């Protein structure tokens, strides 16, 4: 049985994604962008806060931004590479 892709429109602009973040997350993202980090996508789990996913090209790794703006480099779920 073929598995269908559940991701929606993978090419959101960074500006669109930023609008979904709270102030603490935007502040942290701004600082991390100076070091090459990129906001890749935002997960929208049902009945839970959104989960911004960042990518560090130097280490080729993903992390999430918590609601308080802290960076979590060990998210509680697997992030599949695009």
DAGI-V158776 format. One record per residue. N is the residue number from 1. OMEGA is omega in whole degrees, -180 to 180 (999 if undefined). BURIAL is b if it has 24 or more other C-alpha atoms within 12 Angstrom, else e. Layout:
BEGIN
N/OMEGA/BURIAL  N/OMEGA/BURIAL
END
This chain:
BEGIN
1/-179/e  2/179/e  3/-180/e  4/179/e  5/-178/e  6/-180/e  7/178/e  8/174/e  9/-174/e  10/-174/e  11/174/e  12/177/e  13/179/e  14/180/e  15/178/e  16/-179/e  17/-180/b  18/-178/b  19/-179/e  20/-176/b  21/174/b  22/-175/e  23/-180/e  24/180/e  25/178/b  26/179/b  27/180/e  28/179/b  29/179/b  30/178/e  31/-178/e  32/178/b  33/177/e  34/-179/e  35/174/e  36/179/e  37/179/b  38/172/b  39/-175/b  40/179/b  41/178/b  42/177/b  43/179/b  44/179/e  45/-179/e  46/175/e  47/178/e  48/177/e  49/178/e  50/-176/e  51/177/b  52/-179/b  53/-179/b  54/179/b  55/176/b  56/-177/e  57/179/e  58/-179/e  59/-179/e  60/-178/e  61/180/b  62/176/b  63/177/b  64/175/b  65/178/b  66/-179/b  67/-179/e  68/178/e  69/179/e  70/180/b  71/178/b  72/-178/e  73/178/e  74/-177/e  75/-177/e  76/179/e  77/-180/e  78/177/e  79/179/e  80/177/e  81/178/e  82/999/e
END
